[in-house]
Amino acid sequence: MKFTQYFLYTRQRADRAAIKMEWIEETINNPVHTEIQSDGRIRKWKKIEGTTSDITA
């Protein structure tokens, strides 16, 4: 899967360490909501079972 440099940089932050790559791929492929930001970046959301929050990819 191909990612932007911004995404790869953000992924390295300590607060993102617990996010699994399989969750990211599932969110990208099957989002429950998609939003295009004013700068052109695309945000996608999905509830990950067994967690207490949504994931945004």
KOLSE-14656 format. One record per residue: residue number from 0; z, y, x of N, C-alpha, C in turn. Coordinates in Angstrom, 3 decimals. Example, Ala and Ser with C-alpha at 12.3 -4.5 7.8 and 13.67 -1.06 7.14 Angstrom:
BEGIN
   k      n_w      n_v      n_u     ca_w     ca_v     ca_u      c_w      c_v      c_u
   0    7.800   -5.690   13.190    7.800   -4.500   12.300    7.800   -3.300   13.200
   1    7.080   -2.250   12.850    7.140   -1.060   13.670    7.870    0.030   12.900
END
This chain:
BEGIN
   k      n_w      n_v      n_u     ca_w     ca_v     ca_u      c_w      c_v      c_u
   0    0.000   -1.167    0.848    0.000    0.000    0.000    0.000    1.233    0.896
   1   -0.705    2.244    0.479   -0.864    3.476    1.251    0.099    4.545    0.736
   2    0.776    5.268    1.661    1.734    6.302    1.288    1.440    7.589    2.046
   3    1.875    8.726    1.483    1.733   10.005    2.172    2.793   10.115    3.262
   4    2.571   11.008    4.204    3.554   11.255    5.258    4.852   11.797    4.662
   5    4.744   12.631    3.643    5.937   13.162    2.971    6.791   12.016    2.427
   6    6.161   11.065    1.753    6.880    9.934    1.187    7.551    9.119    2.290
   7    6.828    8.818    3.353    7.384    8.026    4.453    8.568    8.743    5.112
   8    8.458   10.050    5.273    9.558   10.831    5.847   10.785   10.793    4.935
   9   10.580   11.018    3.647   11.669   11.031    2.679   12.330    9.657    2.592
  10   11.553    8.624    2.713   12.056    7.243    2.633   13.067    6.933    3.737
  11   13.016    7.633    4.847   13.892    7.386    5.987   15.282    8.009    5.824
  12   15.463    8.859    4.817   16.757    9.509    4.624   17.835    8.488    4.281
  13   19.048    8.767    4.711   20.174    7.847    4.495   20.425    7.572    3.013
  14   20.230    8.591    2.161   20.480    8.397    0.732   19.406    7.565    0.042
  15   18.341    7.214    0.761   17.269    6.375    0.209   17.273    4.961    0.788
  16   18.220    4.662    1.673   18.246    3.386    2.391   18.377    2.171    1.468
  17   19.047    2.313    0.339   19.269    1.179   -0.563   18.077    0.875   -1.464
  18   17.077    1.749   -1.470   15.910    1.554   -2.333   14.981    0.529   -1.692
  19   14.730   -0.548   -2.402   13.902   -1.638   -1.890   12.416   -1.334   -2.088
  20   11.595   -1.786   -1.131   10.149   -1.564   -1.215    9.566   -2.220   -2.471
  21   10.090   -3.347   -2.884    9.582   -4.000   -4.098    9.827   -3.140   -5.332
  22   10.935   -2.388   -5.352   11.192   -1.472   -6.467   10.165   -0.349   -6.471
  23    9.853    0.160   -5.296    8.870    1.239   -5.176    7.509    0.765   -5.663
  24    7.087   -0.401   -5.209    5.784   -0.938   -5.619    5.734   -1.181   -7.121
  25    6.802   -1.720   -7.697    6.855   -1.959   -9.141    6.787   -0.642   -9.918
  26    7.465    0.378   -9.424    7.453    1.687  -10.072    6.071    2.324  -10.006
  27    5.416    2.233   -8.865    4.072    2.793   -8.728    3.083    2.074   -9.647
  28    3.203    0.752   -9.734    2.263   -0.038  -10.531    2.547   -0.020  -12.025
  29    3.822    0.148  -12.423    4.207    0.077  -13.845    5.235    1.142  -14.209
  30    4.891    2.417  -14.078    5.868    3.470  -14.396    6.088    3.598  -15.899
  31    7.274    4.085  -16.274    7.521    4.404  -17.680    7.174    5.860  -17.963
  32    7.079    6.657  -16.892    6.720    8.071  -17.026    6.029    8.518  -15.740
  33    5.007    9.350  -15.880    4.290    9.905  -14.726    4.175   11.404  -14.905
  34    4.357   12.140  -13.812    4.283   13.604  -13.844    3.530   14.085  -12.609
  35    2.581   14.993  -12.802    1.891   15.614  -11.680    2.543   16.971  -11.441
  36    3.066   17.152  -10.237    3.766   18.385   -9.891    2.768   19.496   -9.577
  37    3.238   20.725   -9.551    2.367   21.879   -9.318    1.692   21.834   -7.945
  38    2.298   21.124   -6.988    1.694   21.019   -5.652    0.766   19.813   -5.527
  39    0.536   19.091   -6.634   -0.394   17.968   -6.650    0.254   16.610   -6.418
  40    1.528   16.601   -6.015    2.204   15.310   -5.829    2.447   14.654   -7.179
  41    2.424   13.338   -7.184    2.602   12.574   -8.410    3.955   11.888   -8.370
  42    4.741   12.067   -9.430    6.047   11.411   -9.546    5.952   10.349  -10.632
  43    6.534    9.189  -10.377    6.547    8.100  -11.345    7.965    7.574  -11.452
  44    8.394    7.263  -12.679    9.747    6.795  -12.938    9.723    5.396  -13.529
  45   10.800    4.655  -13.241   11.002    3.336  -13.835   12.474    2.980  -13.742
  46   13.000    2.362  -14.779   14.366    1.838  -14.757   14.328    0.504  -14.028
  47   15.164    0.359  -13.009   15.236   -0.877  -12.251   16.438   -1.668  -12.769
  48   16.185   -2.852  -13.298   17.248   -3.687  -13.847   18.285   -4.006  -12.777
  49   19.546   -3.967  -13.154   20.624   -4.274  -12.235   21.114   -3.087  -11.423
  50   20.539   -1.901  -11.674   20.987   -0.681  -11.004   21.521    0.277  -12.057
  51   22.177    1.329  -11.595   22.758    2.296  -12.534   21.902    3.536  -12.724
  52   20.745    3.587  -12.062   19.915    4.774  -12.185   18.436    4.418  -12.192
  53   17.626    5.419  -12.516   16.178    5.243  -12.482   15.694    5.450  -11.064
  54   14.507    4.943  -10.774   13.879    5.186   -9.476   12.673    6.075   -9.716
  55   12.483    7.035   -8.824   11.321    7.904   -8.858   10.534    7.648   -7.583
  56    9.261    7.355   -7.754    8.417    7.100   -6.588    7.311    8.119   -6.525
END
